[in-house]
Every structure is written in structure tokens, then in C-alpha cells.
Amino acid sequence: MADRPRFGPAGIPRSFRKLRAAVLDVPKLLRQEGLDAFEYQAVRWGGKPQIKREVAEKLGAEAKKNNVWLSVHASYFINFCGEEGVIEASKERLIACVTAAHWMNAHIVVFHPGFYGKNSPKEAFTKCLDALKDVVKHIKTLGIRNVKIGPETMGRKSQFGSLEEILKLCDQLEQIQPVIDWAHLHARSGGLFKTVNDFREVVEEIENMLGSDAVKNMHCHFTKVEFTDKGEKCHHTLDNAEYGPEFSMLAKIIAEFKLRPVIISESPVLDVDAIKMRNILQNEIK
């Protein structure tokens, strides 16, 4: 669990790429910006780790040296609500990402659970739960106990991943932690977060379902989001006043409940908005 609220980008910021920075340079560059979290993107991986163990271990060492909290975002090609062959391939992809996260000493692997497809929500839940039971069992046989798997709340109505579904999954499985994507919740519901109390209600729902530790140590994604009646359309920067949600409202809740979340920026300007969110929270706490 994080020792304090931490902020960082989902992937290597564009400004770092202009410096021709390699992934091993990222922890040091983030520390120089006053950021202390990094979500490594394994979003196009297949059924085997696509990073050498030596490189992964070096990234972990650099993160520890620079006090940067590591997480991994798993393959986008995971669907635990699909046909049997799709589910089996999805298990392999998630296990590959958990294996690499273990090498890095990352804390959590974030993943998108899947699509309802032809399933009812109840059928999709059962499929997802059964698949994740197998994943948890397998990673334990590999001796991996330091990495949690993190099903993410999803932003489109066609996707499995309402807040209720994610919390219910986490209530029934070991070595699992919910990933709260505030933009996704906002888009899925057609604009949920209009007041500070709207954020408070979500935090209280998590606490009621999973306990105080789960809510104090949330792993989160945040950005502003544009949506349609089907849900999420695209991300926007914090400066874009046309779209929500507003991080300042969430900051009030973090301060009120004395939370220690890891907040990953998925904004088009990854590190810039991570810094802005950090500053907003620091001012709120003061």
C-alpha cells in the first residue's frame, strides 16, 4: 500500500520521448518533475512477457532508487466474457503481465475485464469470476504473491465493469484490488460527478463493500472525458472547461477521508496533468 497519495503518468510522457528517453530513464525523469508513480504500458502484449526479465528488473531497481511506485497496464486484448478460446488466451495474456510485474516489483496489474457481447450481465460476471479464479490460482503456483490484479471500472455501456460489478468481483477473490477510473465512471453514467458528494458516495460504497483499507489505498485513473449516450468517447486535458469530472472535487474527498491513492493520469498531457493534480491536492490538504 502506498505511504501517501502518489501521482504519475500512464506510459512514457511525450516530453520524455522528445528527450529520446528509454523506459529505464523514466523513474529518474519523473522524480525530477516531483512525480512518484508510473504505469508501465503492456497494452499490446500476447501470451508471453514482451520485456526481457533483465530490463524489467532494472526498471524495478530504478523505480525503487527514485521512489517511484510501479504498476502495469495489461493487454487490451483481454476478454473474460468471450468464448472459451478467447478466455483461455486472455488468461495467458494477464498471467504474462503479472509475471513481468513480478520481475519489476510492480504493485498491481490493471486490466479491462471484457465485453458483455451476447451474455447477460449475470452471465458475464460468472464467466469473469471463474476465469479470474484460475488466474489467481495460477499466479500463486508461480510463487507470485506481491502483485495484485486490478479489474478496472469501464467507460462504455457495452463493457463489463460497472462499479458494482468490479467491487463484487473483488469481494469474492483473493489477491485482487479494484481500479477506479473516475473518467470511466463519469462517462458510463452520462456525467455522474457534478458535486463533491457524488465522489463521496462512490468512496463510501467502496468502503462499505470492501473495507477501509481498500478505499484508503485505491489505485485510480483520472482525466477529463467526453462521452456519448454509449459512454466514453475520448480523453481531454484538465484545462478543458467543457468536460468533467473536476479533480478539485475528488481532492476534497481525498483530504476529507485521509486517503493514500495512487492516481495515474490518462490525460493527453500525461505528466503535465499529473503535476497539476498533485498541486491541487497539496493545496487542498494545506
N, C-alpha and C positions, 0 to 999 in steps of 0.2 A: 504494500500500500504506500502511496505517496506520502512524503513527510510534510507537504504543503501544496497549495494549488500550483500546478505547473502548466506551462503553455509551450506550444511548438507547432510545426507545420506537418501536413500530410504529404510527405515526399520532399524532394530537394527543391528549395525555392528558386525561382527564375533568376534572382540576383546572384545566387551561388553558381548557377550554370554559366553565367557570364564570366565568372572567375575561373571557369573550367575546373570547378571543384569536383573531386571524386567523392563517393559516398563516405569514405573514411575521413574526409575533411569536414564533414557536416557537423559533428558534435562540437568541434572547436569553433567553427563559424557561428553556430547557434549560441554558444556561451558568450562570444564576443558581442552578440546582439542582446544579451540578457535573457535568452530563452533557455528552457531546460527540459524539453521533451521533443521527441522525433518519432514519427510513424513511418517506418520503412514500408515502401510500396512493393508488394509481391503480387500485384493485381492481375498479372498475365501468366502466372506460373501454371504448369501442368502438374503431374503427379509426383514430381521429384523436386527437391530444392534446386533453384536456379541461381544459387550463390555458393561459392566454394566455402567449405567449412572454415578454412584458414581466414578468409576475408570476413566471414560472419563473426568469428571470434575476435578479430582485430577491431571490428566495428563495436562490438561489446566492450572491449577494453578502452577504446577511445571515448565511448559514452560514459563509462564509469569514471575515467580520468577527468572528464569535463562536467560531471554531474548532470548528465542528460538522461532522462527517463525514456527507455526504448519500448515501442510497440511495433507490431507488424500488421499491415492490412493484407488479408489473404486474397486469393484469386477471385476475380469477378465471375469466374465460370463455375461457381458452386450453386447447386440447386438441390436441396434435400427434400423437395416436394415433387420431384420428377419421377420418371420411370426408373426401374431397378438399376439399369446400366448407368444412367445419369447419376443416381445416388451413390453408387459404388465409386465412380470416378471422382465425385465431389468429396467423398471421404478421403481419397488418396491425396487430393489437392490440399485439403485442410491439414491433413497429417504432415504433408511436406512442409507447409508453412510453419506449423508448430515445431517441427524438427529444427528448422532454421532459426526460429525464435529462441529455442533452447540453446543453440550454439551461440547466439548473440547475447544471451541472458536478458532477452526482452521479457516484459511482464505479461503481455496479453496479445492474442491474435484476433483481430477484428474480422468478421465475415458477414456477408449478406446471406441469410438463410435460404431464400429461394422465391419462387412464384407459385401462386395458387394453381394456375393452369386450370385443369378440369376438376381439381379437388375442391371440396367444400373446405372452409376454414378449419373445421374439426379434423378432416382427413389430412390436411396439410400439416396440422400440428402433430398428429400422431406419427406421420412419416418423418418429420423433422426430429422429433423426440427420439424415435427409435434409432435413427442414423447417428445422432449425437451421442447416444449411449454407447454405440460401437466405437466412435472416435475417442471418447474419454477412456474407454476400456483399453483401446489400443495404445494410446499415448502413455498410459500407466505401465503397460507391459514394456514399453521402451525406457521406462525409468524417468519419464518427464513429469515432474510434479511442480515445477517452478513457473510454468506457463499456463495462464488461463485462456480459455477460448471465449470469445466475446461476440455473441449474436447482436446485430445492430438493428435499432429501430429504423424502419424503411419509409421512404417518402412517397411511394406510388401505391395506389389502392390495389393494384394487381400483385403487389409483392407481399409475401408473408413477412410480418414484422411490425404489427401494431405494438404499442406499449404493453398492453395486456398480454399479448402472445409472448413477447420477449421475457417479461417478468415471470410468466407461468413456466416457460422453459427453464429459466434459471432456478426457479423454486424446486424443480424436480431433478436437477442434475448436479453432479459434483464438478469441481474444477472449471466452473463457468461463471461469467460475470457479464451483466448487461452493458451494452454500449449505447449510450443515449445520444442520438443525433438530433439536436434541437431543431435544426432546419427541416429534417425529415418529418418530425412530429408536427411541425408548423404547417408544412405543405400537405401532408396526408389528410389533415383535419380541415383544410381550407382556411388556415390562418388562426391557429389556436392561441398563440401568445400575444394577447393585446394588453395585459396588465401584469404587474408583479405577482399578483395572486394566481394567475394562470401557471406561472413557473412553480410557485409554492405548492400547488395542488399535485403537480407531477412528482416533485420531490417527496411529498408526503405519501403518495401512492407507492413509490419505490420503497420507502422506509416501512410502510405498513406491510408490504408483501415480502420483503427480503431482509429487513432489519436495518439498524443504524449504521453498521459497518459498510453495508452495500451502498448506502446513499452518501456517506461521508467520503468514500473513496471511488466515486464514479469515474469511469472513463467516458469522455464526451467528445463529440464533434460539434463544431459551431461555424456557421456562416449565415449570411442573409440569403434568402431563397425566393425565386419566382416560381409560381405554381399555376396550374390549370385545374379544372374540375377532376382531372385524373390524378392530380398530385404534383410532385416535384417536376419542374421544368429545367431550371439552371440556377447556378450559384451567382451571387453578387458580392461586392465588397461592402465592408461595414459603413463606408461613407455614402452608400447609395440610400438616400432617404425614402425612396419609393417602395422599398421592400423591407420585410421583417424577417426574423424577430430582432428585437433590440437587446444587445448583450448587457447593457446597463441594468436592465431588469433582472437578468439572471445573476449579475454581480451582487445585487442586493440580497438575493436568496442565499448565495454562497457565503456572504458575510453573516447573514442572519442565522444560518444553521451551522456556521463554522465548518464548512465543507473543505475537503482537500482534493478536489477533482484534478484529473489530467484533462486539459482542454486542447484538442487538436484543431487547428484552423484548416478549413477546406475552402477558404476564400480564393478568388482568382489571384490575390496577392498574399500568398501563404504566410510568410514571416511578418510582413508589414501589419497584417491584421492580428496576428498572434501577439505582437508587441502592443498594439492598441488595446486588445482585450486585457492583457496583463496590467497595463497602466490604468484602465478603467476600474479593475478590481482593486488594485492598490489604493487608488483614491477613495473607493467605497469603504474599504477596511479602515482607512485613516479617519 
